[in-house]
C-alpha cells in the first residue's frame, strides 16, 4: 500500500475535512498545523548528514508545509527518539541547526525525547492565519496561471552524489542537506490574495504537486518544461527531466493563482479544462494521469529509495 492510500484511508475513517492539504486549517483557532517525521535509514543517513544539518532540515520540512498553506510560521515542537550512543554534542548541534532554520521570528516551544533503536525526528509546526487567505489543493480554476518558487531537481542530484560517496559540498549536496523553504513566497501570496487558490510544496516532487492539484481540483495543468527553474548544472545528468519532475525534497512551492496576481516566482503554465498534467517539452506533449505520477514518485512504505 502506498502513502497516499494510507492517507485516504485515515481521512475516510475519521470522516475528516481537515486532512488532505499540507496543513490542517483550524479557522476557529486562527491557525494551521502540520507534522512531519524523518527516520534514519529512510529519509537520511548519519554517514553523510551532520546533527546540525538534521536539525536544520527537520525544521525546514515543516516550514515548507506552513508556507505552502499561505500562513505565517510561528511555533514548533520537536520530538526526538534516540539510540543510546547519542551524546550531548549531537543534541547541541541538532538544536543549533534547528534554531538557524527558525531564524528570529519562529520559536521552538517544546517537544519530547525518548529512546529508540535509531534516530527518529518528528516536528509539528503552527502557523498564524490572521489577515490571510489559506490555500487548498482543490482550488485551482480554469484560466489561472501555474507559478513555482525554488529550483527543482537539485536535491535529488545531491542525494545521488552523497550515496555514491561524494560528500563534498556543492550546490546539489547543499540543496539536499540544507534546503531552503520558500517561506516568503507562500506568506506573500496568503497575505495579498483575496480569492480561492491552490498551493502545495514540492517535497515529494514537482510533478507530484502538479498532479495532486490538478486531480484534486478536477482540472488540467498545461506546463512547459523549458520554463521550470532548475540549476543549469543539471544538464550534466542524462535523466535531467526525471530529476526535475520527480526528484523530490527541493521544498519549492507550486501556486495556482489568477493571472493578474503579482506574486513573484516563475510562471510555467496555465489551467485548462480536462484532468491531469500535460507536459510540453519542445514540440512534444506528454500527458500524466494521476496513476502515471503515483507509479513514479517516492514511496516511503516500499523503501524504493531507502538509504
C-alpha positions in Angstrom: 0.0 0.0 0.0 1.2 3.5 -0.9 1.4 6.5 1.4 -1.5 8.3 -0.4 -3.7 5.2 0.1 -2.9 5.3 3.8 -3.9 9.0 4.0 -7.1 8.4 2.1 -8.0 5.5 4.4 -7.3 7.7 7.5 -9.3 10.6 6.1 -12.3 8.2 5.4 -12.2 6.5 8.8 -12.1 9.9 10.6 -14.6 11.5 8.3 -12.3 14.5 8.4 -12.5 17.7 6.4 -9.1 18.8 7.8 -6.9 16.1 6.2 -5.7 16.5 2.6 -3.6 19.7 2.3 -0.1 20.4 3.5 -1.6 21.8 6.7 -4.8 21.3 8.7 -6.5 24.7 8.7 -8.4 25.4 12.0 -10.3 28.6 11.5 -11.9 28.6 14.9 -8.3 28.9 16.4 -6.9 31.0 13.6 -4.0 28.6 12.9 -2.7 25.9 10.6 -1.0 22.8 12.0 1.3 20.3 10.3 3.6 17.5 11.4 6.4 15.6 9.6 8.8 12.9 10.6 12.3 12.0 9.5 13.5 8.4 10.1 17.1 7.3 10.0 17.7 4.9 7.1 14.6 6.0 5.3 14.9 9.8 5.0 18.5 10.4 6.0 21.8 8.7 7.0 24.2 10.0 9.6 27.0 8.7 7.3 26.7 11.9 5.3 24.4 14.2 7.3 25.6 16.0 10.4 23.4 16.6 13.5 23.3 20.3 12.6 22.0 19.6 9.1 19.5 17.1 10.5 18.1 19.8 12.9 18.1 22.4 10.1 16.3 20.2 7.6 13.8 18.8 10.1 12.6 22.4 10.7 12.7 23.4 7.0 10.5 20.5 6.0 7.7 21.8 8.3 8.2 25.5 7.5 7.7 24.5 3.8 4.3 23.0 4.7 3.1 26.1 6.6 4.4 28.4 3.8 2.5 26.4 1.2 -0.7 27.0 3.1 -0.3 30.8 2.9 0.0 31.1 6.7 2.8 32.7 8.7 5.0 30.1 10.6 5.2 30.9 14.3 5.9 27.9 16.6 7.4 24.4 16.5 7.6 21.4 18.8 10.2 18.7 18.2 10.1 15.1 19.3 13.3 13.1 19.2 13.7 9.3 19.6 17.4 8.4 20.1 19.6 5.4 20.5 21.9 5.0 23.5 25.1 6.0 21.5 23.8 9.6 21.0 25.7 12.1 23.2 25.2 15.7 24.4 27.1 17.1 21.4 24.6 15.6 19.0 21.7 17.3 20.8 23.5 20.7 20.9 24.4 20.6 17.2 20.9 19.4 16.3 19.3 22.3 18.0 21.8 24.8 16.6 20.7 23.7 13.2 17.0 23.9 14.1 17.4 27.4 15.5 19.3 28.5 12.4 16.4 27.3 10.3 13.9 29.1 12.5 15.6 32.5 12.3 14.5 35.2 14.7 10.7 35.1 14.2 9.9 31.4 14.7 10.2 29.8 18.1 10.7 26.2 19.3 8.4 25.9 22.3 8.6 22.2 23.4 8.7 18.6 22.4 9.7 15.2 23.7 12.7 12.9 23.9 12.5 9.1 24.1 14.8 6.1 23.5 14.8 4.1 20.2 16.9 1.8 18.1 17.8 4.6 15.7 17.1 8.3 15.2 13.6 9.5 14.7 12.6 13.1 14.4 9.1 14.4 14.4 8.3 18.1 14.2 5.0 19.9 14.5 4.6 23.4 13.2 1.9 26.0 13.8 1.2 29.0 11.5 -0.9 32.1 12.1 -3.7 32.8 9.6 -4.9 36.2 10.7 -5.5 38.6 7.7 -4.6 35.7 5.3 -6.4 33.6 2.7 -5.4 30.0 3.2 -4.8 27.7 0.2 -6.3 24.4 -0.7 -5.2 21.9 -3.3 -8.8 21.8 -4.5 -9.0 25.5 -5.6 -7.2 25.6 -9.0 -9.6 27.1 -11.6 -9.6 27.2 -15.4 -7.8 30.4 -16.6 -5.4 30.5 -13.6 -1.7 30.5 -14.1 0.8 28.0 -12.6 3.7 29.5 -10.8 6.6 27.9 -9.0 9.2 29.1 -6.5 12.6 27.5 -5.9 14.8 25.3 -8.1 13.9 21.7 -8.8 16.0 18.6 -9.2 18.9 19.8 -7.2 18.2 17.8 -4.0 17.8 14.5 -5.9 21.0 15.1 -7.7 22.7 15.9 -4.3 21.4 12.7 -2.8 22.7 10.7 -5.7 26.1 12.2 -5.2 26.1 11.5 -1.4 25.0 7.9 -1.9 27.8 7.4 -4.4 30.3 8.6 -1.8 30.8 12.2 -2.9 30.4 14.1 0.3 32.0 17.4 -0.9 29.8 20.5 -0.5 28.4 21.8 -3.8 25.1 23.3 -4.9 23.4 19.9 -5.1 24.6 18.3 -1.9 23.8 21.5 0.0 20.3 21.6 -1.6 19.7 18.1 -0.2 21.2 18.6 3.3 20.2 22.2 3.9 17.2 23.0 1.8 15.6 26.5 2.0 11.8 26.5 2.2 10.1 29.2 0.1 8.5 30.8 3.2 8.4 34.4 1.9 6.8 33.4 -1.4 4.0 31.5 0.4 3.4 34.1 3.0 3.3 36.9 0.4 0.5 35.1 -1.6 -1.5 34.3 1.5 -1.4 37.9 2.6 -2.2 39.5 -0.8 -4.7 37.3 -2.5 -8.5 37.7 -2.0 -9.9 34.7 -3.9 -9.7 30.9 -3.6 -6.4 29.5 -4.9 -4.3 26.3 -4.8 -0.9 25.9 -3.4 1.3 22.9 -2.4 5.0 22.3 -1.7 7.2 20.0 -3.8 8.5 17.8 -1.0 7.5 14.7 -3.0 8.5 16.1 -6.3 7.3 18.9 -8.7 5.2 16.5 -10.7 3.5 15.1 -7.6 2.4 18.7 -6.6 1.2 19.5 -10.1 -0.7 16.2 -10.4 -2.2 16.4 -6.9 -3.5 20.0 -7.5 -4.9 19.0 -11.0 -6.7 16.0 -9.8 -8.0 17.4 -6.5 -9.3 20.4 -8.4 -10.6 18.5 -11.4 -8.6 20.4 -14.0 -5.8 20.1 -16.5 -2.5 21.8 -15.8 -0.6 22.6 -19.0 3.1 23.0 -18.1 6.2 23.9 -20.1 9.3 22.1 -19.1 11.6 24.7 -20.5 10.1 27.3 -18.1 10.7 25.3 -14.9 13.6 26.8 -12.9 16.5 24.4 -12.2 20.3 24.6 -11.7 21.9 24.7 -15.1 24.5 22.1 -14.0 21.7 19.5 -14.1 22.3 19.3 -17.9 25.3 17.1 -17.0 22.8 14.4 -15.9 21.3 12.2 -18.6 18.0 11.9 -16.7 17.6 15.6 -16.1 13.9 15.5 -16.9 13.2 12.9 -14.2 15.3 14.7 -11.6 13.5 18.0 -12.2 10.0 16.4 -12.3 10.2 13.6 -9.8 13.3 14.2 -7.7 11.6 15.5 -4.6 12.9 17.2 -1.4 13.5 20.5 -3.1 10.8 22.2 -0.9 9.7 24.6 -3.6 6.1 25.7 -3.9 3.6 25.4 -6.7 0.9 28.1 -6.7 -2.1 28.2 -9.0 -3.5 31.7 -8.9 -5.3 34.3 -11.0 -3.3 35.6 -13.9 -3.4 39.1 -12.7 -1.9 38.4 -9.3 1.7 39.7 -8.9 3.2 37.1 -6.7 6.8 36.5 -7.7 8.1 33.1 -8.7 8.2 31.8 -12.3 5.1 31.2 -14.4 5.4 27.7 -16.0 1.9 27.1 -17.3 -1.8 27.6 -17.1 -5.0 25.8 -16.1 -7.3 24.4 -18.8 -10.4 22.1 -19.0 -9.5 18.4 -18.6 -7.8 16.3 -16.0 -4.2 15.7 -15.1 -1.0 17.3 -16.4 0.1 18.0 -19.9 3.9 18.5 -20.0 5.2 20.3 -23.1 8.8 19.6 -24.0 9.7 21.4 -27.2 7.1 20.3 -29.7 6.2 17.2 -27.8 3.3 16.8 -25.3 3.2 14.0 -22.7 0.1 13.5 -20.6 0.4 12.4 -17.0 -2.6 10.9 -15.3 -2.8 10.5 -11.5 -1.8 6.9 -11.8 1.2 7.7 -14.1 2.6 10.0 -11.4 1.9 7.9 -8.4 3.8 5.0 -10.0 6.9 7.1 -10.2 7.0 9.1 -7.0 9.0 8.1 -3.9 7.2 5.5 -1.8 8.1 5.6 1.9 6.5 2.2 2.6 8.1 0.1 -0.1 11.5 1.6 0.5 12.4 2.1 -3.2 15.0 4.8 -2.4 15.8 3.7 1.1 19.2 4.9 2.2 
